[in-house]
Amino acid sequence: MEKKRKVLKIRCDCGGIFVSKQQEIEGLEIEALVCSNCGFVTLTKEQAKRLMELRRMSEAIGEERKVIRIGNTYGVTFPPILVHPGQKVNIRPIAPNKYILTFMR
Ligand SMILES: [Zn+2]
């Protein structure tokens, strides 16, 4: 069964139509509604909630963390509100000094 995508037809004050797009807000990647005409950016209630969650995560982790030695290996620590012991994490290198970490729920 195909899931129907909810089409939002919200109009901007300028007459343009808002389109859901990946946007960078405060350095965070988030899906937002962007006016196709004037570029005005707004958020749905869900998107605003997502931004607040990302903000909270971003504040918890800070800008930088140090690599630490753990026995014969190295690690990076995470605040306990973000992860839990035993949680699985998928690590994907995207550049020599960049990795995407995806924590399993
Ligand atoms: Zn507009």
Boltz pocket constraint, residues with backbone or C-beta under 6 A from the ligand:
constraints:
  - pocket:
      binder: B
      contacts: [[A, 12], [A, 13], [A, 14], [A, 15], [A, 16], [A, 35], [A, 36], [A, 37], [A, 38], [A, 39], [A, 40]]
      max_distance: 6.0
